[in-house]
Amino acid sequence: MAQMVSVPKSVIEALNRHGIRYFIIDGELYLDGRQTAKVLRLCDEGKLPKYICG
């Protein structure tokens, strides 16, 4: 049986703060692909956690 991975609360808060749409399925975080440019820009600006920008 696979172990459930929980998404850190700080990551969810950062996504919500910047209006990034996401899904959590079976403990895995999936970002809305239509917002890729926005996510990349926020990563470049250091506004999203390394959990996302890694």
mmJSON file of the N, C-alpha and C atoms, coordinates in Angstrom:
{"data_MODEL":{"atom_site":{
"group_PDB":["ATOM","ATOM","ATOM","ATOM","ATOM","ATOM","ATOM","ATOM","ATOM","ATOM","ATOM","ATOM","ATOM","ATOM","ATOM","ATOM","ATOM","ATOM","ATOM","ATOM","ATOM","ATOM","ATOM","ATOM","ATOM","ATOM","ATOM","ATOM","ATOM","ATOM","ATOM","ATOM","ATOM","ATOM","ATOM","ATOM","ATOM","ATOM","ATOM","ATOM","ATOM","ATOM","ATOM","ATOM","ATOM","ATOM","ATOM","ATOM","ATOM","ATOM","ATOM","ATOM","ATOM","ATOM","ATOM","ATOM","ATOM","ATOM","ATOM","ATOM","ATOM","ATOM","ATOM","ATOM","ATOM","ATOM","ATOM","ATOM","ATOM","ATOM","ATOM","ATOM","ATOM","ATOM","ATOM","ATOM","ATOM","ATOM","ATOM","ATOM","ATOM","ATOM","ATOM","ATOM","ATOM","ATOM","ATOM","ATOM","ATOM","ATOM","ATOM","ATOM","ATOM","ATOM","ATOM","ATOM","ATOM","ATOM","ATOM","ATOM","ATOM","ATOM","ATOM","ATOM","ATOM","ATOM","ATOM","ATOM","ATOM","ATOM","ATOM","ATOM","ATOM","ATOM","ATOM","ATOM","ATOM","ATOM","ATOM","ATOM","ATOM","ATOM","ATOM","ATOM","ATOM","ATOM","ATOM","ATOM","ATOM","ATOM","ATOM","ATOM","ATOM","ATOM","ATOM","ATOM","ATOM","ATOM","ATOM","ATOM","ATOM","ATOM","ATOM","ATOM","ATOM","ATOM","ATOM","ATOM","ATOM","ATOM","ATOM","ATOM","ATOM","ATOM","ATOM","ATOM","ATOM","ATOM","ATOM","ATOM","ATOM","ATOM"],
"id":[1,2,3,4,5,6,7,8,9,10,11,12,13,14,15,16,17,18,19,20,21,22,23,24,25,26,27,28,29,30,31,32,33,34,35,36,37,38,39,40,41,42,43,44,45,46,47,48,49,50,51,52,53,54,55,56,57,58,59,60,61,62,63,64,65,66,67,68,69,70,71,72,73,74,75,76,77,78,79,80,81,82,83,84,85,86,87,88,89,90,91,92,93,94,95,96,97,98,99,100,101,102,103,104,105,106,107,108,109,110,111,112,113,114,115,116,117,118,119,120,121,122,123,124,125,126,127,128,129,130,131,132,133,134,135,136,137,138,139,140,141,142,143,144,145,146,147,148,149,150,151,152,153,154,155,156,157,158,159,160,161,162],
"type_symbol":["N","C","C","N","C","C","N","C","C","N","C","C","N","C","C","N","C","C","N","C","C","N","C","C","N","C","C","N","C","C","N","C","C","N","C","C","N","C","C","N","C","C","N","C","C","N","C","C","N","C","C","N","C","C","N","C","C","N","C","C","N","C","C","N","C","C","N","C","C","N","C","C","N","C","C","N","C","C","N","C","C","N","C","C","N","C","C","N","C","C","N","C","C","N","C","C","N","C","C","N","C","C","N","C","C","N","C","C","N","C","C","N","C","C","N","C","C","N","C","C","N","C","C","N","C","C","N","C","C","N","C","C","N","C","C","N","C","C","N","C","C","N","C","C","N","C","C","N","C","C","N","C","C","N","C","C","N","C","C","N","C","C"],
"label_atom_id":["N","CA","C","N","CA","C","N","CA","C","N","CA","C","N","CA","C","N","CA","C","N","CA","C","N","CA","C","N","CA","C","N","CA","C","N","CA","C","N","CA","C","N","CA","C","N","CA","C","N","CA","C","N","CA","C","N","CA","C","N","CA","C","N","CA","C","N","CA","C","N","CA","C","N","CA","C","N","CA","C","N","CA","C","N","CA","C","N","CA","C","N","CA","C","N","CA","C","N","CA","C","N","CA","C","N","CA","C","N","CA","C","N","CA","C","N","CA","C","N","CA","C","N","CA","C","N","CA","C","N","CA","C","N","CA","C","N","CA","C","N","CA","C","N","CA","C","N","CA","C","N","CA","C","N","CA","C","N","CA","C","N","CA","C","N","CA","C","N","CA","C","N","CA","C","N","CA","C","N","CA","C","N","CA","C","N","CA","C"],
"label_alt_id":[null,null,null,null,null,null,null,null,null,null,null,null,null,null,null,null,null,null,null,null,null,null,null,null,null,null,null,null,null,null,null,null,null,null,null,null,null,null,null,null,null,null,null,null,null,null,null,null,null,null,null,null,null,null,null,null,null,null,null,null,null,null,null,null,null,null,null,null,null,null,null,null,null,null,null,null,null,null,null,null,null,null,null,null,null,null,null,null,null,null,null,null,null,null,null,null,null,null,null,null,null,null,null,null,null,null,null,null,null,null,null,null,null,null,null,null,null,null,null,null,null,null,null,null,null,null,null,null,null,null,null,null,null,null,null,null,null,null,null,null,null,null,null,null,null,null,null,null,null,null,null,null,null,null,null,null,null,null,null,null,null,null],
"label_comp_id":["MET","MET","MET","ALA","ALA","ALA","GLN","GLN","GLN","MET","MET","MET","VAL","VAL","VAL","SER","SER","SER","VAL","VAL","VAL","PRO","PRO","PRO","LYS","LYS","LYS","SER","SER","SER","VAL","VAL","VAL","ILE","ILE","ILE","GLU","GLU","GLU","ALA","ALA","ALA","LEU","LEU","LEU","ASN","ASN","ASN","ARG","ARG","ARG","HIS","HIS","HIS","GLY","GLY","GLY","ILE","ILE","ILE","ARG","ARG","ARG","TYR","TYR","TYR","PHE","PHE","PHE","ILE","ILE","ILE","ILE","ILE","ILE","ASP","ASP","ASP","GLY","GLY","GLY","GLU","GLU","GLU","LEU","LEU","LEU","TYR","TYR","TYR","LEU","LEU","LEU","ASP","ASP","ASP","GLY","GLY","GLY","ARG","ARG","ARG","GLN","GLN","GLN","THR","THR","THR","ALA","ALA","ALA","LYS","LYS","LYS","VAL","VAL","VAL","LEU","LEU","LEU","ARG","ARG","ARG","LEU","LEU","LEU","CYS","CYS","CYS","ASP","ASP","ASP","GLU","GLU","GLU","GLY","GLY","GLY","LYS","LYS","LYS","LEU","LEU","LEU","PRO","PRO","PRO","LYS","LYS","LYS","TYR","TYR","TYR","ILE","ILE","ILE","CYS","CYS","CYS","GLY","GLY","GLY"],
"label_asym_id":["A","A","A","A","A","A","A","A","A","A","A","A","A","A","A","A","A","A","A","A","A","A","A","A","A","A","A","A","A","A","A","A","A","A","A","A","A","A","A","A","A","A","A","A","A","A","A","A","A","A","A","A","A","A","A","A","A","A","A","A","A","A","A","A","A","A","A","A","A","A","A","A","A","A","A","A","A","A","A","A","A","A","A","A","A","A","A","A","A","A","A","A","A","A","A","A","A","A","A","A","A","A","A","A","A","A","A","A","A","A","A","A","A","A","A","A","A","A","A","A","A","A","A","A","A","A","A","A","A","A","A","A","A","A","A","A","A","A","A","A","A","A","A","A","A","A","A","A","A","A","A","A","A","A","A","A","A","A","A","A","A","A"],
"label_entity_id":["1","1","1","1","1","1","1","1","1","1","1","1","1","1","1","1","1","1","1","1","1","1","1","1","1","1","1","1","1","1","1","1","1","1","1","1","1","1","1","1","1","1","1","1","1","1","1","1","1","1","1","1","1","1","1","1","1","1","1","1","1","1","1","1","1","1","1","1","1","1","1","1","1","1","1","1","1","1","1","1","1","1","1","1","1","1","1","1","1","1","1","1","1","1","1","1","1","1","1","1","1","1","1","1","1","1","1","1","1","1","1","1","1","1","1","1","1","1","1","1","1","1","1","1","1","1","1","1","1","1","1","1","1","1","1","1","1","1","1","1","1","1","1","1","1","1","1","1","1","1","1","1","1","1","1","1","1","1","1","1","1","1"],
"label_seq_id":[1,1,1,2,2,2,3,3,3,4,4,4,5,5,5,6,6,6,7,7,7,8,8,8,9,9,9,10,10,10,11,11,11,12,12,12,13,13,13,14,14,14,15,15,15,16,16,16,17,17,17,18,18,18,19,19,19,20,20,20,21,21,21,22,22,22,23,23,23,24,24,24,25,25,25,26,26,26,27,27,27,28,28,28,29,29,29,30,30,30,31,31,31,32,32,32,33,33,33,34,34,34,35,35,35,36,36,36,37,37,37,38,38,38,39,39,39,40,40,40,41,41,41,42,42,42,43,43,43,44,44,44,45,45,45,46,46,46,47,47,47,48,48,48,49,49,49,50,50,50,51,51,51,52,52,52,53,53,53,54,54,54],
"pdbx_PDB_ins_code":[null,null,null,null,null,null,null,null,null,null,null,null,null,null,null,null,null,null,null,null,null,null,null,null,null,null,null,null,null,null,null,null,null,null,null,null,null,null,null,null,null,null,null,null,null,null,null,null,null,null,null,null,null,null,null,null,null,null,null,null,null,null,null,null,null,null,null,null,null,null,null,null,null,null,null,null,null,null,null,null,null,null,null,null,null,null,null,null,null,null,null,null,null,null,null,null,null,null,null,null,null,null,null,null,null,null,null,null,null,null,null,null,null,null,null,null,null,null,null,null,null,null,null,null,null,null,null,null,null,null,null,null,null,null,null,null,null,null,null,null,null,null,null,null,null,null,null,null,null,null,null,null,null,null,null,null,null,null,null,null,null,null],
"Cartn_x":[0.843,0.0,0.89,0.601,1.41,1.187,2.258,2.176,1.669,0.725,0.175,1.187,1.433,2.336,1.468,1.75,0.95,1.672,0.904,1.442,1.546,2.721,2.879,1.872,1.383,0.4,0.941,2.23,2.827,2.753,2.829,2.743,1.324,0.341,-1.063,-1.356,-0.861,-1.078,-0.455,0.76,1.429,0.649,0.156,-0.637,-1.911,-2.579,-3.814,-3.538,-2.459,-2.1,-1.889,-1.341,-1.042,-2.104,-3.179,-4.279,-3.963,-3.071,-2.715,-3.72,-4.313,-5.254,-4.475,-4.944,-4.251,-5.251,-4.793,-5.567,-4.671,-5.255,-4.522,-5.26,-4.577,-5.168,-4.267,-4.831,-4.07,-2.813,-2.9,-1.78,-0.744,-0.947,-0.004,-0.559,0.326,-0.047,0.079,-0.98,-0.978,-1.383,-0.555,-0.858,-1.634,-2.511,-3.27,-2.289,-2.177,-1.214,-1.398,-2.601,-2.847,-2.161,-1.627,-0.972,0.545,1.071,2.504,3.358,3.022,3.816,3.827,2.667,2.571,3.413,3.336,4.111,5.604,6.039,7.456,7.926,7.103,7.462,7.595,6.627,6.675,7.872,8.233,9.425,10.676,10.767,11.92,12.043,10.899,10.884,11.076,11.14,11.33,10.108,8.932,7.706,6.978,7.458,6.857,7.905,7.462,8.399,9.145,10.311,11.11,10.369,9.407,8.6,7.961,7.613,6.984,8.033,8.973,9.928,11.127,11.404,12.481,13.472],
"Cartn_y":[-1.175,0.0,1.241,2.187,3.406,4.317,4.974,5.909,7.258,7.848,9.139,10.236,11.08,12.215,13.434,14.125,15.311,16.551,17.464,18.715,19.684,20.286,21.214,22.365,22.739,23.82,25.127,25.391,26.622,26.679,25.533,25.475,25.824,25.243,25.536,27.018,27.571,28.995,29.878,29.525,30.306,30.238,29.061,28.922,29.754,29.671,30.452,31.952,32.375,33.792,34.377,33.564,34.037,33.632,33.022,32.67,31.552,30.654,29.523,28.396,27.901,26.789,25.476,24.57,23.295,22.222,20.995,19.84,18.985,18.328,17.344,16.028,15.067,13.764,12.711,11.919,10.871,11.427,12.635,13.233,13.898,13.879,14.487,15.832,16.823,18.16,18.27,18.757,19.004,20.449,21.183,22.571,22.62,23.603,23.804,24.203,23.395,23.613,24.919,25.491,26.758,27.924,27.698,28.765,28.576,27.808,27.506,28.767,29.697,30.932,31.712,31.783,32.504,31.812,30.495,29.734,29.929,29.856,30.046,31.446,32.445,33.82,33.966,33.427,33.516,32.746,31.638,30.893,31.733,32.357,33.21,34.371,34.883,36.008,35.55,34.225,33.696,33.796,33.843,34.023,32.709,31.617,30.32,29.412,28.5,27.619,26.678,26.215,25.281,23.969,23.662,22.463,22.462,23.652,23.781,24.03,24.903,25.349,24.419,23.651,22.693,22.712],
"Cartn_z":[0.0,0.0,0.0,-0.853,-0.971,0.226,0.627,1.743,1.221,1.934,1.548,1.864,0.899,1.076,1.34,2.422,2.703,2.185,1.659,1.145,2.32,2.534,3.657,3.601,4.757,4.857,4.272,4.447,3.928,2.405,1.756,0.298,-0.149,0.51,0.19,0.405,1.498,1.778,0.704,0.243,-0.803,-2.114,-2.459,-3.684,-3.605,-2.479,-2.299,-2.326,-1.711,-1.647,-3.048,-3.948,-5.303,-6.323,-5.863,-6.755,-7.736,-7.36,-8.216,-7.976,-9.059,-8.931,-8.859,-8.012,-7.808,-7.416,-7.484,-7.071,-6.194,-5.223,-4.429,-4.603,-5.218,-5.484,-4.863,-3.975,-3.273,-2.62,-2.071,-1.36,-2.248,-3.558,-4.503,-4.973,-5.078,-5.505,-7.019,-7.661,-9.099,-9.325,-10.059,-10.382,-11.689,-11.809,-13.04,-14.138,-15.162,-16.236,-16.983,-16.93,-17.628,-16.934,-15.749,-14.999,-14.937,-15.849,-15.846,-15.891,-16.772,-16.895,-15.582,-14.928,-13.655,-12.585,-12.525,-11.537,-11.775,-13.025,-13.33,-12.957,-13.238,-12.884,-11.371,-10.626,-9.167,-8.599,-9.221,-8.793,-9.021,-10.199,-10.501,-9.523,-9.072,-8.133,-6.686,-6.47,-5.123,-4.236,-4.846,-4.071,-3.767,-4.328,-4.055,-3.396,-2.53,-1.825,-2.778,-2.33,-3.12,-3.36,-2.509,-2.681,-4.07,-4.556,-5.872,-6.95,-6.664,-7.671,-7.835,-6.789,-6.686,-7.736],
"occupancy":[1.0,1.0,1.0,1.0,1.0,1.0,1.0,1.0,1.0,1.0,1.0,1.0,1.0,1.0,1.0,1.0,1.0,1.0,1.0,1.0,1.0,1.0,1.0,1.0,1.0,1.0,1.0,1.0,1.0,1.0,1.0,1.0,1.0,1.0,1.0,1.0,1.0,1.0,1.0,1.0,1.0,1.0,1.0,1.0,1.0,1.0,1.0,1.0,1.0,1.0,1.0,1.0,1.0,1.0,1.0,1.0,1.0,1.0,1.0,1.0,1.0,1.0,1.0,1.0,1.0,1.0,1.0,1.0,1.0,1.0,1.0,1.0,1.0,1.0,1.0,1.0,1.0,1.0,1.0,1.0,1.0,1.0,1.0,1.0,1.0,1.0,1.0,1.0,1.0,1.0,1.0,1.0,1.0,1.0,1.0,1.0,1.0,1.0,1.0,1.0,1.0,1.0,1.0,1.0,1.0,1.0,1.0,1.0,1.0,1.0,1.0,1.0,1.0,1.0,1.0,1.0,1.0,1.0,1.0,1.0,1.0,1.0,1.0,1.0,1.0,1.0,1.0,1.0,1.0,1.0,1.0,1.0,1.0,1.0,1.0,1.0,1.0,1.0,1.0,1.0,1.0,1.0,1.0,1.0,1.0,1.0,1.0,1.0,1.0,1.0,1.0,1.0,1.0,1.0,1.0,1.0,1.0,1.0,1.0,1.0,1.0,1.0],
"B_iso_or_equiv":[0.0,0.0,0.0,0.0,0.0,0.0,0.0,0.0,0.0,0.0,0.0,0.0,0.0,0.0,0.0,0.0,0.0,0.0,0.0,0.0,0.0,0.0,0.0,0.0,0.0,0.0,0.0,0.0,0.0,0.0,0.0,0.0,0.0,0.0,0.0,0.0,0.0,0.0,0.0,0.0,0.0,0.0,0.0,0.0,0.0,0.0,0.0,0.0,0.0,0.0,0.0,0.0,0.0,0.0,0.0,0.0,0.0,0.0,0.0,0.0,0.0,0.0,0.0,0.0,0.0,0.0,0.0,0.0,0.0,0.0,0.0,0.0,0.0,0.0,0.0,0.0,0.0,0.0,0.0,0.0,0.0,0.0,0.0,0.0,0.0,0.0,0.0,0.0,0.0,0.0,0.0,0.0,0.0,0.0,0.0,0.0,0.0,0.0,0.0,0.0,0.0,0.0,0.0,0.0,0.0,0.0,0.0,0.0,0.0,0.0,0.0,0.0,0.0,0.0,0.0,0.0,0.0,0.0,0.0,0.0,0.0,0.0,0.0,0.0,0.0,0.0,0.0,0.0,0.0,0.0,0.0,0.0,0.0,0.0,0.0,0.0,0.0,0.0,0.0,0.0,0.0,0.0,0.0,0.0,0.0,0.0,0.0,0.0,0.0,0.0,0.0,0.0,0.0,0.0,0.0,0.0,0.0,0.0,0.0,0.0,0.0,0.0],
"pdbx_formal_charge":[null,null,null,null,null,null,null,null,null,null,null,null,null,null,null,null,null,null,null,null,null,null,null,null,null,null,null,null,null,null,null,null,null,null,null,null,null,null,null,null,null,null,null,null,null,null,null,null,null,null,null,null,null,null,null,null,null,null,null,null,null,null,null,null,null,null,null,null,null,null,null,null,null,null,null,null,null,null,null,null,null,null,null,null,null,null,null,null,null,null,null,null,null,null,null,null,null,null,null,null,null,null,null,null,null,null,null,null,null,null,null,null,null,null,null,null,null,null,null,null,null,null,null,null,null,null,null,null,null,null,null,null,null,null,null,null,null,null,null,null,null,null,null,null,null,null,null,null,null,null,null,null,null,null,null,null,null,null,null,null,null,null],
"auth_seq_id":[1,1,1,2,2,2,3,3,3,4,4,4,5,5,5,6,6,6,7,7,7,8,8,8,9,9,9,10,10,10,11,11,11,12,12,12,13,13,13,14,14,14,15,15,15,16,16,16,17,17,17,18,18,18,19,19,19,20,20,20,21,21,21,22,22,22,23,23,23,24,24,24,25,25,25,26,26,26,27,27,27,28,28,28,29,29,29,30,30,30,31,31,31,32,32,32,33,33,33,34,34,34,35,35,35,36,36,36,37,37,37,38,38,38,39,39,39,40,40,40,41,41,41,42,42,42,43,43,43,44,44,44,45,45,45,46,46,46,47,47,47,48,48,48,49,49,49,50,50,50,51,51,51,52,52,52,53,53,53,54,54,54],
"auth_comp_id":["MET","MET","MET","ALA","ALA","ALA","GLN","GLN","GLN","MET","MET","MET","VAL","VAL","VAL","SER","SER","SER","VAL","VAL","VAL","PRO","PRO","PRO","LYS","LYS","LYS","SER","SER","SER","VAL","VAL","VAL","ILE","ILE","ILE","GLU","GLU","GLU","ALA","ALA","ALA","LEU","LEU","LEU","ASN","ASN","ASN","ARG","ARG","ARG","HIS","HIS","HIS","GLY","GLY","GLY","ILE","ILE","ILE","ARG","ARG","ARG","TYR","TYR","TYR","PHE","PHE","PHE","ILE","ILE","ILE","ILE","ILE","ILE","ASP","ASP","ASP","GLY","GLY","GLY","GLU","GLU","GLU","LEU","LEU","LEU","TYR","TYR","TYR","LEU","LEU","LEU","ASP","ASP","ASP","GLY","GLY","GLY","ARG","ARG","ARG","GLN","GLN","GLN","THR","THR","THR","ALA","ALA","ALA","LYS","LYS","LYS","VAL","VAL","VAL","LEU","LEU","LEU","ARG","ARG","ARG","LEU","LEU","LEU","CYS","CYS","CYS","ASP","ASP","ASP","GLU","GLU","GLU","GLY","GLY","GLY","LYS","LYS","LYS","LEU","LEU","LEU","PRO","PRO","PRO","LYS","LYS","LYS","TYR","TYR","TYR","ILE","ILE","ILE","CYS","CYS","CYS","GLY","GLY","GLY"],
"auth_asym_id":["A","A","A","A","A","A","A","A","A","A","A","A","A","A","A","A","A","A","A","A","A","A","A","A","A","A","A","A","A","A","A","A","A","A","A","A","A","A","A","A","A","A","A","A","A","A","A","A","A","A","A","A","A","A","A","A","A","A","A","A","A","A","A","A","A","A","A","A","A","A","A","A","A","A","A","A","A","A","A","A","A","A","A","A","A","A","A","A","A","A","A","A","A","A","A","A","A","A","A","A","A","A","A","A","A","A","A","A","A","A","A","A","A","A","A","A","A","A","A","A","A","A","A","A","A","A","A","A","A","A","A","A","A","A","A","A","A","A","A","A","A","A","A","A","A","A","A","A","A","A","A","A","A","A","A","A","A","A","A","A","A","A"],
"auth_atom_id":["N","CA","C","N","CA","C","N","CA","C","N","CA","C","N","CA","C","N","CA","C","N","CA","C","N","CA","C","N","CA","C","N","CA","C","N","CA","C","N","CA","C","N","CA","C","N","CA","C","N","CA","C","N","CA","C","N","CA","C","N","CA","C","N","CA","C","N","CA","C","N","CA","C","N","CA","C","N","CA","C","N","CA","C","N","CA","C","N","CA","C","N","CA","C","N","CA","C","N","CA","C","N","CA","C","N","CA","C","N","CA","C","N","CA","C","N","CA","C","N","CA","C","N","CA","C","N","CA","C","N","CA","C","N","CA","C","N","CA","C","N","CA","C","N","CA","C","N","CA","C","N","CA","C","N","CA","C","N","CA","C","N","CA","C","N","CA","C","N","CA","C","N","CA","C","N","CA","C","N","CA","C","N","CA","C","N","CA","C"],
"pdbx_PDB_model_num":[1,1,1,1,1,1,1,1,1,1,1,1,1,1,1,1,1,1,1,1,1,1,1,1,1,1,1,1,1,1,1,1,1,1,1,1,1,1,1,1,1,1,1,1,1,1,1,1,1,1,1,1,1,1,1,1,1,1,1,1,1,1,1,1,1,1,1,1,1,1,1,1,1,1,1,1,1,1,1,1,1,1,1,1,1,1,1,1,1,1,1,1,1,1,1,1,1,1,1,1,1,1,1,1,1,1,1,1,1,1,1,1,1,1,1,1,1,1,1,1,1,1,1,1,1,1,1,1,1,1,1,1,1,1,1,1,1,1,1,1,1,1,1,1,1,1,1,1,1,1,1,1,1,1,1,1,1,1,1,1,1,1]
}}}
